[in-house]
Structures are given as structure tokens and as C-alpha cells.
Amino acid sequence: AELGQAVSLHACMYLLRARAYEMLDNRARAIFWYRQALLKDAYCFEAFNALIEGHMLSAEEELDLVNKLKLRSEDRWMQLLLRA
């Protein structure tokens, strides 16, 4: 499937791992797996939302992550939105 057209199985597995670690109060491992989910599938909103709403990243880390996301060319506007 094309980028952003289907759910990434790996991203889903990474998201589940992150949620499990978050429930176990292992914040560092949760952050790692949420980041992996996003790097595998930039359209994994649940992982992005968990990181942002949970205040898990510093402003610099957020910007670095957003810059690394692989988005389709027509979705580059999302980087601007995510940086806000």
C-alpha cells in the first residue's frame, strides 16, 4: 500500500507496546515505542497524540520528530500544523 493509504501493521504493534509500557509507568520505553510507531507510519495519530497530550517530549524533541516524519508530498502541510 502507498504511504498513508493503509494501516501499518508494525506501527500498530509499536503503538500497543507503547500503551503497555505507559500502563506499566515505564515512560521511557513508552516514548521510545510511540516514536517508533510514528517513524514507521507518520499517519499514526494515536501515537502522536499520546506523546503530545501526555507531555512526553520537550519542544525540541517534538520538532525533531515532526521533521523526521515521512509524509506524502501533498500532506506536507501537516508538518506545519504539527509544529504549531
C-alpha positions as CSV (number, residue, x, y, z in Angstrom):
1,A,0.0,0.0,0.0
2,E,1.1,3.6,-0.6
3,L,2.3,5.8,2.2
4,G,-0.7,6.9,4.3
5,Q,-3.2,4.7,2.5
6,A,-3.3,1.7,4.9
7,V,-2.7,1.0,8.5
8,S,0.9,-0.2,9.1
9,L,0.9,-3.5,11.0
10,H,4.3,-2.6,12.5
11,A,3.1,0.8,13.6
12,C,0.1,-0.9,15.3
13,M,2.4,-3.3,17.1
14,Y,4.6,-0.4,18.2
15,L,1.6,1.6,19.4
16,L,0.4,-1.4,21.5
17,R,3.8,-1.8,23.1
18,A,3.9,1.9,23.9
19,R,0.5,1.8,25.5
20,A,1.5,-1.3,27.6
21,Y,4.7,0.4,28.8
22,E,2.7,3.6,29.6
23,M,0.3,1.5,31.7
24,L,3.3,0.0,33.5
25,D,4.5,3.5,34.2
26,N,7.6,2.9,32.1
27,R,7.6,6.3,30.5
28,A,11.0,6.0,28.7
29,R,10.0,2.8,27.0
30,A,6.5,4.2,26.1
31,I,8.1,7.2,24.5
32,F,10.5,5.0,22.5
33,W,7.7,2.9,21.1
34,Y,5.4,5.8,20.4
35,R,8.2,7.4,18.4
36,Q,8.9,4.1,16.6
37,A,5.2,3.9,15.6
38,L,5.3,7.4,14.2
39,L,8.5,6.8,12.3
40,K,7.0,3.7,10.8
41,D,3.7,5.4,10.0
42,A,3.6,9.2,10.2
43,Y,-0.2,8.9,10.0
44,C,-0.5,7.1,13.3
45,F,-2.4,9.9,15.1
46,E,-2.8,7.9,18.3
47,A,1.0,7.7,18.8
48,F,1.4,11.4,18.1
49,N,-1.5,12.4,20.3
50,A,-0.2,10.3,23.2
51,L,3.2,11.9,23.0
52,I,1.8,15.5,22.8
53,E,-1.1,15.2,25.1
54,G,1.0,13.3,27.6
55,H,3.7,16.0,27.5
56,M,6.2,13.2,26.9
57,L,8.6,15.2,24.7
58,S,10.3,18.5,25.0
59,A,9.7,21.2,22.4
60,E,13.0,20.4,20.7
61,E,12.2,16.7,20.7
62,E,8.7,17.4,19.2
63,L,10.2,19.5,16.4
64,D,12.9,16.9,15.7
65,L,10.3,14.1,15.5
66,V,8.0,16.1,13.2
67,N,10.9,16.9,10.9
68,K,11.6,13.1,10.6
69,L,8.1,12.1,9.7
70,K,7.7,10.6,6.2
71,L,4.6,12.3,4.7
72,R,3.3,12.2,1.2
73,S,4.2,15.3,-0.8
74,E,0.6,16.5,-0.8
75,D,0.5,16.2,3.0
76,R,3.5,18.4,3.8
77,W,1.0,21.0,5.2
78,M,0.6,18.6,8.1
79,Q,4.2,19.3,9.2
80,L,3.3,23.0,9.6
81,L,0.2,22.0,11.6
82,L,2.1,19.6,13.8
83,R,4.8,22.2,14.5
84,A,2.2,24.6,15.9
